[in-house]
């Protein structure tokens, strides 16, 4: 892989969010959630927002962490 500056990437590894464990070694955990009716609401994307009441919620795999070696 080449970046915009022309240097070459030697390695790319996906890790946990804290970058302390390879993704391939991670084990999924089962979470019990109180007052959950079993249905997930669809995210609202785009359009105007009232910033005083905005709540940001990230679902799994919406943040990825990679270690790069140049």
PDB file of N, CA, C and O in Angstrom:
ATOM      1  N   UNK A   1       0.839  -1.189   0.000  1.00  0.00           N
ATOM      2  CA  UNK A   1       0.000   0.000   0.000  1.00  0.00           C
ATOM      3  C   UNK A   1       0.876   1.243   0.000  1.00  0.00           C
ATOM      4  O   UNK A   1       1.946   1.250   0.610  1.00  0.00           O
ATOM      5  N   UNK A   2       0.440   2.271  -0.666  1.00  0.00           N
ATOM      6  CA  UNK A   2       1.154   3.539  -0.666  1.00  0.00           C
ATOM      7  C   UNK A   2       0.239   4.618  -0.120  1.00  0.00           C
ATOM      8  O   UNK A   2      -0.939   4.668  -0.472  1.00  0.00           O
ATOM      9  N   UNK A   3       0.770   5.491   0.744  1.00  0.00           N
ATOM     10  CA  UNK A   3      -0.033   6.612   1.224  1.00  0.00           C
ATOM     11  C   UNK A   3       0.198   7.819   0.321  1.00  0.00           C
ATOM     12  O   UNK A   3       0.949   7.725  -0.650  1.00  0.00           O
ATOM     13  N   UNK A   4      -0.426   8.937   0.621  1.00  0.00           N
ATOM     14  CA  UNK A   4      -0.362  10.127  -0.220  1.00  0.00           C
ATOM     15  C   UNK A   4       1.048  10.709  -0.303  1.00  0.00           C
ATOM     16  O   UNK A   4       1.376  11.382  -1.280  1.00  0.00           O
ATOM     17  N   UNK A   5       1.888  10.460   0.705  1.00  0.00           N
ATOM     18  CA  UNK A   5       3.244  11.022   0.715  1.00  0.00           C
ATOM     19  C   UNK A   5       4.236  10.131  -0.024  1.00  0.00           C
ATOM     20  O   UNK A   5       5.394  10.515  -0.194  1.00  0.00           O
ATOM     21  N   UNK A   6       3.813   8.967  -0.460  1.00  0.00           N
ATOM     22  CA  UNK A   6       4.677   8.099  -1.223  1.00  0.00           C
ATOM     23  C   UNK A   6       5.409   7.049  -0.422  1.00  0.00           C
ATOM     24  O   UNK A   6       6.103   6.224  -1.016  1.00  0.00           O
ATOM     25  N   UNK A   7       5.291   7.031   0.911  1.00  0.00           N
ATOM     26  CA  UNK A   7       5.948   5.980   1.687  1.00  0.00           C
ATOM     27  C   UNK A   7       5.105   4.713   1.623  1.00  0.00           C
ATOM     28  O   UNK A   7       3.895   4.771   1.405  1.00  0.00           O
ATOM     29  N   UNK A   8       5.741   3.594   1.812  1.00  0.00           N
ATOM     30  CA  UNK A   8       5.057   2.316   1.677  1.00  0.00           C
ATOM     31  C   UNK A   8       4.682   1.765   3.054  1.00  0.00           C
ATOM     32  O   UNK A   8       5.457   1.868   4.005  1.00  0.00           O
ATOM     33  N   UNK A   9       3.491   1.182   3.151  1.00  0.00           N
ATOM     34  CA  UNK A   9       3.029   0.558   4.385  1.00  0.00           C
ATOM     35  C   UNK A   9       3.490  -0.891   4.400  1.00  0.00           C
ATOM     36  O   UNK A   9       3.205  -1.643   3.468  1.00  0.00           O
ATOM     37  N   UNK A  10       4.199  -1.287   5.450  1.00  0.00           N
ATOM     38  CA  UNK A  10       4.696  -2.659   5.564  1.00  0.00           C
ATOM     39  C   UNK A  10       3.644  -3.605   6.128  1.00  0.00           C
ATOM     40  O   UNK A  10       3.570  -4.761   5.711  1.00  0.00           O
ATOM     41  N   UNK A  11       2.831  -3.135   7.069  1.00  0.00           N
ATOM     42  CA  UNK A  11       1.859  -4.015   7.704  1.00  0.00           C
ATOM     43  C   UNK A  11       0.621  -3.223   8.118  1.00  0.00           C
ATOM     44  O   UNK A  11       0.695  -2.042   8.457  1.00  0.00           O
ATOM     45  N   UNK A  12      -0.502  -3.905   8.081  1.00  0.00           N
ATOM     46  CA  UNK A  12      -1.785  -3.343   8.506  1.00  0.00           C
ATOM     47  C   UNK A  12      -2.486  -4.413   9.319  1.00  0.00           C
ATOM     48  O   UNK A  12      -2.691  -5.529   8.841  1.00  0.00           O
ATOM     49  N   UNK A  13      -2.863  -4.070  10.571  1.00  0.00           N
ATOM     50  CA  UNK A  13      -3.489  -5.052  11.454  1.00  0.00           C
ATOM     51  C   UNK A  13      -4.686  -4.411  12.138  1.00  0.00           C
ATOM     52  O   UNK A  13      -4.564  -3.342  12.735  1.00  0.00           O
ATOM     53  N   UNK A  14      -5.856  -5.067  12.054  1.00  0.00           N
ATOM     54  CA  UNK A  14      -7.041  -4.575  12.747  1.00  0.00           C
ATOM     55  C   UNK A  14      -7.009  -5.070  14.184  1.00  0.00           C
ATOM     56  O   UNK A  14      -6.720  -6.238  14.443  1.00  0.00           O
ATOM     57  N   UNK A  15      -7.313  -4.158  15.129  1.00  0.00           N
ATOM     58  CA  UNK A  15      -7.235  -4.485  16.551  1.00  0.00           C
ATOM     59  C   UNK A  15      -8.527  -4.107  17.264  1.00  0.00           C
ATOM     60  O   UNK A  15      -9.464  -3.587  16.658  1.00  0.00           O
ATOM     61  N   UNK A  16      -8.553  -4.379  18.554  1.00  0.00           N
ATOM     62  CA  UNK A  16      -9.656  -3.921  19.393  1.00  0.00           C
ATOM     63  C   UNK A  16      -9.614  -2.395  19.465  1.00  0.00           C
ATOM     64  O   UNK A  16      -8.631  -1.778  19.054  1.00  0.00           O
ATOM     65  N   UNK A  17     -10.667  -1.795  19.982  1.00  0.00           N
ATOM     66  CA  UNK A  17     -10.735  -0.335  20.056  1.00  0.00           C
ATOM     67  C   UNK A  17      -9.568   0.255  20.831  1.00  0.00           C
ATOM     68  O   UNK A  17      -9.074   1.325  20.477  1.00  0.00           O
ATOM     69  N   UNK A  18      -9.121  -0.419  21.876  1.00  0.00           N
ATOM     70  CA  UNK A  18      -7.991   0.070  22.668  1.00  0.00           C
ATOM     71  C   UNK A  18      -6.644  -0.352  22.081  1.00  0.00           C
ATOM     72  O   UNK A  18      -5.598  -0.041  22.649  1.00  0.00           O
ATOM     73  N   UNK A  19      -6.663  -1.056  20.950  1.00  0.00           N
ATOM     74  CA  UNK A  19      -5.465  -1.493  20.217  1.00  0.00           C
ATOM     75  C   UNK A  19      -4.568  -2.412  21.035  1.00  0.00           C
ATOM     76  O   UNK A  19      -3.357  -2.443  20.812  1.00  0.00           O
ATOM     77  N   UNK A  20      -5.136  -3.163  21.980  1.00  0.00           N
ATOM     78  CA  UNK A  20      -4.307  -4.058  22.786  1.00  0.00           C
ATOM     79  C   UNK A  20      -4.545  -5.535  22.474  1.00  0.00           C
ATOM     80  O   UNK A  20      -3.997  -6.407  23.149  1.00  0.00           O
ATOM     81  N   UNK A  21      -5.371  -5.825  21.440  1.00  0.00           N
ATOM     82  CA  UNK A  21      -5.664  -7.207  21.090  1.00  0.00           C
ATOM     83  C   UNK A  21      -5.996  -7.285  19.605  1.00  0.00           C
ATOM     84  O   UNK A  21      -6.740  -6.452  19.087  1.00  0.00           O
ATOM     85  N   UNK A  22      -5.443  -8.288  18.921  1.00  0.00           N
ATOM     86  CA  UNK A  22      -5.785  -8.502  17.519  1.00  0.00           C
ATOM     87  C   UNK A  22      -7.267  -8.831  17.394  1.00  0.00           C
ATOM     88  O   UNK A  22      -7.824  -9.533  18.237  1.00  0.00           O
ATOM     89  N   UNK A  23      -7.897  -8.329  16.354  1.00  0.00           N
ATOM     90  CA  UNK A  23      -9.322  -8.601  16.143  1.00  0.00           C
ATOM     91  C   UNK A  23      -9.563 -10.102  15.986  1.00  0.00           C
ATOM     92  O   UNK A  23     -10.586 -10.615  16.439  1.00  0.00           O
ATOM     93  N   UNK A  24      -8.640 -10.800  15.354  1.00  0.00           N
ATOM     94  CA  UNK A  24      -8.797 -12.238  15.138  1.00  0.00           C
ATOM     95  C   UNK A  24      -8.797 -13.033  16.446  1.00  0.00           C
ATOM     96  O   UNK A  24      -9.280 -14.165  16.474  1.00  0.00           O
ATOM     97  N   UNK A  25      -8.266 -12.460  17.526  1.00  0.00           N
ATOM     98  CA  UNK A  25      -8.201 -13.138  18.820  1.00  0.00           C
ATOM     99  C   UNK A  25      -9.330 -12.729  19.764  1.00  0.00           C
ATOM    100  O   UNK A  25      -9.460 -13.288  20.853  1.00  0.00           O
ATOM    101  N   UNK A  26     -10.131 -11.774  19.363  1.00  0.00           N
ATOM    102  CA  UNK A  26     -11.184 -11.265  20.242  1.00  0.00           C
ATOM    103  C   UNK A  26     -12.341 -12.252  20.332  1.00  0.00           C
ATOM    104  O   UNK A  26     -12.656 -12.949  19.368  1.00  0.00           O
ATOM    105  N   UNK A  27     -12.969 -12.301  21.504  1.00  0.00           N
ATOM    106  CA  UNK A  27     -14.156 -13.128  21.725  1.00  0.00           C
ATOM    107  C   UNK A  27     -15.343 -12.201  21.963  1.00  0.00           C
ATOM    108  O   UNK A  27     -15.254 -11.256  22.746  1.00  0.00           O
ATOM    109  N   UNK A  28     -16.449 -12.475  21.286  1.00  0.00           N
ATOM    110  CA  UNK A  28     -17.642 -11.651  21.441  1.00  0.00           C
ATOM    111  C   UNK A  28     -18.301 -11.940  22.789  1.00  0.00           C
ATOM    112  O   UNK A  28     -18.360 -13.086  23.233  1.00  0.00           O
ATOM    113  N   UNK A  29     -18.787 -10.898  23.420  1.00  0.00           N
ATOM    114  CA  UNK A  29     -19.454 -11.045  24.710  1.00  0.00           C
ATOM    115  C   UNK A  29     -20.957 -10.892  24.528  1.00  0.00           C
ATOM    116  O   UNK A  29     -21.408 -10.114  23.687  1.00  0.00           O
ATOM    117  N   UNK A  30     -21.723 -11.623  25.307  1.00  0.00           N
ATOM    118  CA  UNK A  30     -23.182 -11.493  25.296  1.00  0.00           C
ATOM    119  C   UNK A  30     -23.570 -10.544  26.425  1.00  0.00           C
ATOM    120  O   UNK A  30     -23.191 -10.753  27.578  1.00  0.00           O
ATOM    121  N   UNK A  31     -24.325  -9.503  26.090  1.00  0.00           N
ATOM    122  CA  UNK A  31     -24.729  -8.505  27.073  1.00  0.00           C
ATOM    123  C   UNK A  31     -26.214  -8.626  27.340  1.00  0.00           C
ATOM    124  O   UNK A  31     -27.015  -8.765  26.415  1.00  0.00           O
ATOM    125  N   UNK A  32     -26.575  -8.571  28.606  1.00  0.00           N
ATOM    126  CA  UNK A  32     -27.984  -8.529  28.979  1.00  0.00           C
ATOM    127  C   UNK A  32     -28.349  -7.068  29.196  1.00  0.00           C
ATOM    128  O   UNK A  32     -27.684  -6.359  29.952  1.00  0.00           O
ATOM    129  N   UNK A  33     -29.400  -6.627  28.535  1.00  0.00           N
ATOM    130  CA  UNK A  33     -29.804  -5.228  28.603  1.00  0.00           C
ATOM    131  C   UNK A  33     -31.179  -5.142  29.267  1.00  0.00           C
ATOM    132  O   UNK A  33     -32.126  -5.806  28.847  1.00  0.00           O
ATOM    133  N   UNK A  34     -31.271  -4.323  30.300  1.00  0.00           N
ATOM    134  CA  UNK A  34     -32.544  -4.143  30.986  1.00  0.00           C
ATOM    135  C   UNK A  34     -33.476  -3.299  30.133  1.00  0.00           C
ATOM    136  O   UNK A  34     -33.029  -2.413  29.404  1.00  0.00           O
ATOM    137  N   UNK A  35     -34.759  -3.571  30.223  1.00  0.00           N
ATOM    138  CA  UNK A  35     -35.799  -2.806  29.536  1.00  0.00           C
ATOM    139  C   UNK A  35     -35.570  -2.728  28.029  1.00  0.00           C
ATOM    140  O   UNK A  35     -35.824  -1.691  27.417  1.00  0.00           O
ATOM    141  N   UNK A  36     -35.100  -3.800  27.438  1.00  0.00           N
ATOM    142  CA  UNK A  36     -34.885  -3.839  25.989  1.00  0.00           C
ATOM    143  C   UNK A  36     -35.976  -4.720  25.393  1.00  0.00           C
ATOM    144  O   UNK A  36     -36.140  -5.871  25.798  1.00  0.00           O
ATOM    145  N   UNK A  37     -36.717  -4.185  24.438  1.00  0.00           N
ATOM    146  CA  UNK A  37     -37.838  -4.934  23.875  1.00  0.00           C
ATOM    147  C   UNK A  37     -37.438  -5.853  22.724  1.00  0.00           C
ATOM    148  O   UNK A  37     -38.305  -6.470  22.106  1.00  0.00           O
ATOM    149  N   UNK A  38     -36.145  -5.957  22.425  1.00  0.00           N
ATOM    150  CA  UNK A  38     -35.688  -6.885  21.413  1.00  0.00           C
ATOM    151  C   UNK A  38     -35.622  -6.327  20.007  1.00  0.00           C
ATOM    152  O   UNK A  38     -35.089  -6.991  19.118  1.00  0.00           O
ATOM    153  N   UNK A  39     -36.139  -5.143  19.772  1.00  0.00           N
ATOM    154  CA  UNK A  39     -36.065  -4.571  18.430  1.00  0.00           C
ATOM    155  C   UNK A  39     -35.128  -3.371  18.442  1.00  0.00           C
ATOM    156  O   UNK A  39     -35.152  -2.553  19.361  1.00  0.00           O
ATOM    157  N   UNK A  40     -34.321  -3.286  17.423  1.00  0.00           N
ATOM    158  CA  UNK A  40     -33.393  -2.164  17.285  1.00  0.00           C
ATOM    159  C   UNK A  40     -34.039  -1.106  16.411  1.00  0.00           C
ATOM    160  O   UNK A  40     -34.619  -1.422  15.372  1.00  0.00           O
ATOM    161  N   UNK A  41     -33.940   0.143  16.826  1.00  0.00           N
ATOM    162  CA  UNK A  41     -34.478   1.215  16.003  1.00  0.00           C
ATOM    163  C   UNK A  41     -33.498   1.546  14.889  1.00  0.00           C
ATOM    164  O   UNK A  41     -32.287   1.402  15.059  1.00  0.00           O
ATOM    165  N   UNK A  42     -34.011   1.984  13.765  1.00  0.00           N
ATOM    166  CA  UNK A  42     -33.165   2.378  12.651  1.00  0.00           C
ATOM    167  C   UNK A  42     -32.503   3.711  12.965  1.00  0.00           C
ATOM    168  O   UNK A  42     -33.147   4.614  13.499  1.00  0.00           O
ATOM    169  N   UNK A  43     -31.218   3.841  12.636  1.00  0.00           N
ATOM    170  CA  UNK A  43     -30.542   5.120  12.881  1.00  0.00           C
ATOM    171  C   UNK A  43     -31.079   6.202  11.954  1.00  0.00           C
ATOM    172  O   UNK A  43     -31.486   5.922  10.826  1.00  0.00           O
ATOM    173  N   UNK A  44     -31.076   7.428  12.436  1.00  0.00           N
ATOM    174  CA  UNK A  44     -31.477   8.566  11.626  1.00  0.00           C
ATOM    175  C   UNK A  44     -30.211   9.150  11.024  1.00  0.00           C
ATOM    176  O   UNK A  44     -29.292   9.522  11.753  1.00  0.00           O
ATOM    177  N   UNK A  45     -30.156   9.231   9.716  1.00  0.00           N
ATOM    178  CA  UNK A  45     -28.951   9.721   9.042  1.00  0.00           C
ATOM    179  C   UNK A  45     -29.332  10.894   8.163  1.00  0.00           C
ATOM    180  O   UNK A  45     -30.302  10.835   7.407  1.00  0.00           O
ATOM    181  N   UNK A  46     -28.549  11.968   8.272  1.00  0.00           N
ATOM    182  CA  UNK A  46     -28.769  13.150   7.450  1.00  0.00           C
ATOM    183  C   UNK A  46     -29.927  13.994   7.956  1.00  0.00           C
ATOM    184  O   UNK A  46     -30.633  13.588   8.879  1.00  0.00           O
ATOM    185  N   UNK A  47     -30.125  15.139   7.374  1.00  0.00           N
ATOM    186  CA  UNK A  47     -31.220  16.024   7.756  1.00  0.00           C
ATOM    187  C   UNK A  47     -30.856  16.922   8.915  1.00  0.00           C
ATOM    188  O   UNK A  47     -29.829  16.729   9.565  1.00  0.00           O
ATOM    189  N   UNK A  48     -31.701  17.905   9.172  1.00  0.00           N
ATOM    190  CA  UNK A  48     -31.429  18.859  10.260  1.00  0.00           C
ATOM    191  C   UNK A  48     -31.573  18.203  11.640  1.00  0.00           C
ATOM    192  O   UNK A  48     -32.355  17.270  11.822  1.00  0.00           O
ATOM    193  N   UNK A  49     -30.792  18.720  12.613  1.00  0.00           N
ATOM    194  CA  UNK A  49     -30.843  18.200  13.977  1.00  0.00           C
ATOM    195  C   UNK A  49     -30.921  19.346  14.968  1.00  0.00           C
ATOM    196  O   UNK A  49     -30.386  20.426  14.720  1.00  0.00           O
ATOM    197  N   UNK A  50     -31.575  19.117  16.067  1.00  0.00           N
ATOM    198  CA  UNK A  50     -31.591  20.067  17.179  1.00  0.00           C
ATOM    199  C   UNK A  50     -30.428  19.663  18.092  1.00  0.00           C
ATOM    200  O   UNK A  50     -30.523  18.675  18.819  1.00  0.00           O
ATOM    201  N   UNK A  51     -29.336  20.427  18.052  1.00  0.00           N
ATOM    202  CA  UNK A  51     -28.107  20.038  18.741  1.00  0.00           C
ATOM    203  C   UNK A  51     -28.251  19.970  20.263  1.00  0.00           C
ATOM    204  O   UNK A  51     -27.447  19.302  20.914  1.00  0.00           O
ATOM    205  N   UNK A  52     -29.229  20.625  20.839  1.00  0.00           N
ATOM    206  CA  UNK A  52     -29.373  20.580  22.293  1.00  0.00           C
ATOM    207  C   UNK A  52     -29.928  19.238  22.781  1.00  0.00           C
ATOM    208  O   UNK A  52     -29.862  18.950  23.976  1.00  0.00           O
ATOM    209  N   UNK A  53     -30.473  18.415  21.882  1.00  0.00           N
ATOM    210  CA  UNK A  53     -31.040  17.134  22.291  1.00  0.00           C
ATOM    211  C   UNK A  53     -30.411  15.940  21.557  1.00  0.00           C
ATOM    212  O   UNK A  53     -30.946  14.832  21.607  1.00  0.00           O
ATOM    213  N   UNK A  54     -29.297  16.159  20.887  1.00  0.00           N
ATOM    214  CA  UNK A  54     -28.660  15.096  20.115  1.00  0.00           C
ATOM    215  C   UNK A  54     -27.972  14.103  21.041  1.00  0.00           C
ATOM    216  O   UNK A  54     -27.247  14.490  21.958  1.00  0.00           O
ATOM    217  N   UNK A  55     -28.207  12.825  20.793  1.00  0.00           N
ATOM    218  CA  UNK A  55     -27.527  11.757  21.507  1.00  0.00           C
ATOM    219  C   UNK A  55     -26.833  10.907  20.448  1.00  0.00           C
ATOM    220  O   UNK A  55     -27.480  10.409  19.527  1.00  0.00           O
ATOM    221  N   UNK A  56     -25.525  10.740  20.576  1.00  0.00           N
ATOM    222  CA  UNK A  56     -24.769   9.933  19.632  1.00  0.00           C
ATOM    223  C   UNK A  56     -24.656   8.525  20.176  1.00  0.00           C
ATOM    224  O   UNK A  56     -24.229   8.324  21.313  1.00  0.00           O
ATOM    225  N   UNK A  57     -25.034   7.560  19.376  1.00  0.00           N
ATOM    226  CA  UNK A  57     -24.950   6.165  19.773  1.00  0.00           C
ATOM    227  C   UNK A  57     -24.234   5.409  18.667  1.00  0.00           C
ATOM    228  O   UNK A  57     -24.634   5.462  17.504  1.00  0.00           O
ATOM    229  N   UNK A  58     -23.180   4.710  19.035  1.00  0.00           N
ATOM    230  CA  UNK A  58     -22.416   3.939  18.068  1.00  0.00           C
ATOM    231  C   UNK A  58     -22.750   2.466  18.210  1.00  0.00           C
ATOM    232  O   UNK A  58     -22.784   1.924  19.315  1.00  0.00           O
ATOM    233  N   UNK A  59     -22.994   1.837  17.089  1.00  0.00           N
ATOM    234  CA  UNK A  59     -23.246   0.402  17.082  1.00  0.00           C
ATOM    235  C   UNK A  59     -21.924  -0.330  16.858  1.00  0.00           C
ATOM    236  O   UNK A  59     -20.903   0.289  16.562  1.00  0.00           O
ATOM    237  N   UNK A  60     -21.958  -1.636  17.001  1.00  0.00           N
ATOM    238  CA  UNK A  60     -20.735  -2.400  16.788  1.00  0.00           C
ATOM    239  C   UNK A  60     -20.243  -2.213  15.356  1.00  0.00           C
ATOM    240  O   UNK A  60     -21.034  -2.080  14.422  1.00  0.00           O
ATOM    241  N   UNK A  61     -18.950  -2.207  15.209  1.00  0.00           N
ATOM    242  CA  UNK A  61     -18.258  -2.066  13.935  1.00  0.00           C
ATOM    243  C   UNK A  61     -18.401  -0.687  13.296  1.00  0.00           C
ATOM    244  O   UNK A  61     -18.136  -0.541  12.103  1.00  0.00           O
ATOM    245  N   UNK A  62     -18.809   0.321  14.051  1.00  0.00           N
ATOM    246  CA  UNK A  62     -18.845   1.682  13.526  1.00  0.00           C
ATOM    247  C   UNK A  62     -17.562   2.445  13.857  1.00  0.00           C
ATOM    248  O   UNK A  62     -17.341   3.542  13.343  1.00  0.00           O
ATOM    249  N   UNK A  63     -16.732   1.876  14.702  1.00  0.00           N
ATOM    250  CA  UNK A  63     -15.389   2.413  14.951  1.00  0.00           C
ATOM    251  C   UNK A  63     -14.415   1.271  14.727  1.00  0.00           C
ATOM    252  O   UNK A  63     -14.546   0.210  15.338  1.00  0.00           O
ATOM    253  N   UNK A  64     -13.457   1.478  13.872  1.00  0.00           N
ATOM    254  CA  UNK A  64     -12.428   0.481  13.626  1.00  0.00           C
ATOM    255  C   UNK A  64     -11.083   1.041  14.050  1.00  0.00           C
ATOM    256  O   UNK A  64     -10.841   2.242  13.937  1.00  0.00           O
ATOM    257  N   UNK A  65     -10.202   0.167  14.542  1.00  0.00           N
ATOM    258  CA  UNK A  65      -8.881   0.559  14.952  1.00  0.00           C
ATOM    259  C   UNK A  65      -7.861  -0.298  14.213  1.00  0.00           C
ATOM    260  O   UNK A  65      -7.963  -1.525  14.194  1.00  0.00           O
ATOM    261  N   UNK A  66      -6.890   0.353  13.612  1.00  0.00           N
ATOM    262  CA  UNK A  66      -5.850  -0.348  12.869  1.00  0.00           C
ATOM    263  C   UNK A  66      -4.481   0.083  13.350  1.00  0.00           C
ATOM    264  O   UNK A  66      -4.294   1.235  13.743  1.00  0.00           O
ATOM    265  N   UNK A  67      -3.528  -0.822  13.324  1.00  0.00           N
ATOM    266  CA  UNK A  67      -2.127  -0.502  13.558  1.00  0.00           C
ATOM    267  C   UNK A  67      -1.427  -0.580  12.210  1.00  0.00           C
ATOM    268  O   UNK A  67      -1.534  -1.581  11.501  1.00  0.00           O
ATOM    269  N   UNK A  68      -0.715   0.474  11.863  1.00  0.00           N
ATOM    270  CA  UNK A  68       0.028   0.533  10.596  1.00  0.00           C
ATOM    271  C   UNK A  68       1.514   0.556  10.897  1.00  0.00           C
ATOM    272  O   UNK A  68       1.956   1.220  11.834  1.00  0.00           O
ATOM    273  N   UNK A  69       2.276  -0.165  10.106  1.00  0.00           N
ATOM    274  CA  UNK A  69       3.733  -0.099  10.207  1.00  0.00           C
ATOM    275  C   UNK A  69       4.280   0.359   8.862  1.00  0.00           C
ATOM    276  O   UNK A  69       3.978  -0.226   7.822  1.00  0.00           O
ATOM    277  N   UNK A  70       5.090   1.416   8.901  1.00  0.00           N
ATOM    278  CA  UNK A  70       5.678   1.964   7.684  1.00  0.00           C
ATOM    279  C   UNK A  70       7.133   1.573   7.581  1.00  0.00           C
ATOM    280  O   UNK A  70       7.804   1.942   6.618  1.00  0.00           O
TER     281      UNK A  70
END
